[in-house]
Amino acid sequence: MSLFITNINHMGILLGGLNGPFKGRIGDIVCYLTKSGKNVTQRVGVNNVPPSELQLRNRIVTKLSGEFFCCVKDFIETGFSTEAALMKDNAYNMAVKNNKKQMVTGAYPNLELNYSQILLSKGLLKPATDWQVSQTTMGLHFSWETDPKMAWPESVEQAMLLAYFPEEKRSEYVLFGSARSFGTSELEIPPSLQGKYMETYLSFIAADRKQVANSIYTGSFNKTQENDHLLLIS
């Protein structure tokens, strides 16, 4: 027979009745059984040691990376899908693991995202070469080098396009754009965002969705001196 002892927040169990070992938590006391059967009791205390600068920096990096990846979640779900399947993990975790070390720059506490180092897709397909991006009345025009002798299935790989707006913390994207052989693809931008500061990326995905290319950072637009060092957190 087991008896339950409770307080407002926690519950403990007396295994085998009043004379048995205790398991669980009551208040700030935690009890558990070791593999050898020993009943151990510990008090849960408050850590009064102030965090180190490295710990504080890591907290900011985690916050910055989390905010960014939440804004581009659909894109990285596709962009890291093959890597996630290979590593038996989820796409979001793979995006964080592949970016966290290099995606933030600056000296603590003045940290900011280093957009040129962020990878939004990872795979074995050929990345874009000799690319160009220009603003149009509708949004962004992406172009890249094509080969007249390009064979299938490379020729039917589709462009993946993204624009991220740091000040608005939102993104506009196309997951399955024009075929690689076409050489160009368009990303429509809502009129309310066309004059805003944006960071852009280009990648490719196979027609069967089983492979992707490493994404390419394709530069920023409408970046002014005021947002040149836009600190997302300080």
N, C-alpha and C positions, 0 to 999 in steps of 0.2 A: 504494500500500500504506500502511496506517495501523498504527502501533505503539501498544500500550496500556501505560501506566505506572501502577502502582497502589500505594497504601499501604493500611493497614487500613481506613480510612474512605472514601477517595475514589479516583477514577480519572480520569486524564487521557489525552488522545489526541494523538499526534504525527501530524498530517495529512500524508500524503505521505512517511512514513518519518522517519529520523533528521534529515534536513535540512529537513523541513517545519515549518510553524507548529504551535504547541501550543494545544490547546483543552481546557478542563476545569479540574479542581481537584486539586492534590496538596498535602496538608497545609493550610497557610494561604495558599497561592498559587493564584490564579485567573487563567486566561488565556482570552481570547476574541478573535474577529475582528470588527472594525468593518465597516460597510457598504463602506468604501473598501478593505477588505482588509488593514488594518493589524492586526498581532498585538499586543494589549495585555496586559500582565501587572500584576496588582495583588495586594497582600497583604491578606488579610482580617484586620482587627484587632478588638479588643474595645473597645466604646464605654464609655469611663470617665466620660463626662459624666453626672452624676446627673439623673434625670428632673425636669422642672419640676412645680410644684404642679398645673398644668392637666393635664399628662400623667397624673399620679397620680390626679387626680379622674376623668379619662376612663376609666382602668382600673377604678375602682370602679363607675362608671356602667355600663360594659360587663358587669361581673360581676353587678350587681344586676338589670339588664334581662335578661341571659341566664338567670339562675336563675328569674325570674318567668315569662318566656315559655316556658321548658321545662315549667313546671307547668300552663300553659294552652294547650299546643301544639295540641291537637285543636280547641279553640274558635277560635283565631286562624287555623288552616288553613281553616276555613269562613268566619270573619268577614272575612278579607282576600282571599278567593279571587277576587272580581271585580276588586278593585284590582290584585291580582297579574297577572291576565290582561290588564288594560288596560296595565300598565306593563311587561309581558313579564318579570316577575320571579317569585320565589316568595313565598308568603304570609308566611312567617317574616320574610324580609327587609323586606317592606312594613310589618309590624307594628313592627319595630325602627325603621325610618326615620320612621314617623308618630308615634313616642312618645319616642324617646331624648332629645330636647331638653327635654321638660317632665315626664317621668315620675319624675325624681329631684329631691329638694329637700334643702336643708341646706347648711352650710358645711363644706368639706373639713377634717378627714377624717370628720366625723359626717354621713353621707349616709343618706337613707332614701327609700323609694318614696313617691311622691305619688299614692295610688290614685285620687283624684278626677280626676286629669288623664290617666289611662290610657284609651286607646281600644282596644277589643277587636274591633271590626268597623267597616268603613267602606264606605259606599255611598250610593245616592241615594234609598232608601226613607225614608218619614217616620219620625223617631224617636218613641219613646214620649212621651206627654204626660200630665200629671196622674197620674203613677205613684205607687204606694205599695207598700211591702214590709213584711211582718210575719212574725214567727216563729210557727210552729204546732208541734204535737206531732210532726208528720212532717218538718218542715223549714222552708221559706220559701214564703210566699204572695205572688205578684206580681200587681198589678192596674194597669190603665191606662185612659185615656179611650177610649171607643168612640163611633162615630157611627152612629145607626140608618140613615142613608142611605149608609153606606159601601158602595162598589161593589166588584165583583170586578175585578181580582185582589187589591186591597188587603185585602179582608175575609178572604181565606184565607192571608195571610202568617202565618208561625208565629213564636212567641216563642222567643228564645234567652236562656237564663238561666245565670248562673254565680255561684258563691260561691268565693272564694279564701281559704285559711287560712294566713296569714303564718307562724305559729309552727310549723305542720306542713309548710309548703311543699308543699301539695297543693290540688287544686280539685275541686269537684263541679259538674256542669253538665248542661243539657239543650240540645241543638242544635236540635231541632224539637219545640217544645212546642205549646200550644194556639193556635188561630187568633186573629188580631188581633181579629176581631169578637166573640170570646167574652169578652174583657175581663179574664180572669184566667188564671194558669197556676201550677203547683206545681213546686217543686224539692225533691225528697226529699233529706234529709241523714242520713247514718248516725248512729245514737244516740251513738256515741263522739265525734262532732264537733259535735253540736247546741249544746253550751254553750261552744264554742270561739270565739275572736275570728275574725270573717270579714268580708271586703269583697265587695260584691255588684254585679252588672251586669245590664242588660237590653237586648236588641236584638230585631230582627225580620229574617226571611229570607223571600224569595219562595218560593212553592210549587214553582216550577220550579228553584229554587236558583241563579238567574242574577243575583240582586241582593240586597243587604242594606241595613240602616239603620246609621247611626252608633250605636254602643253608648252607653248612658246609665249613668253611675255612680249606683247607688241606695243608697249608704251602707254603714255598717258595723254590726255587731252584736257584743255581748259584749266591747266594747272597754273595758278597765279602765285605771286610772292607770298600772299597771305596763307595759302594752303600748301606751300612748298614743303613746309615742315609740319604738316598737320599731325599733332600729337593726339592720338586717340585716348590716351590715358597718361597721367603724370602723377 
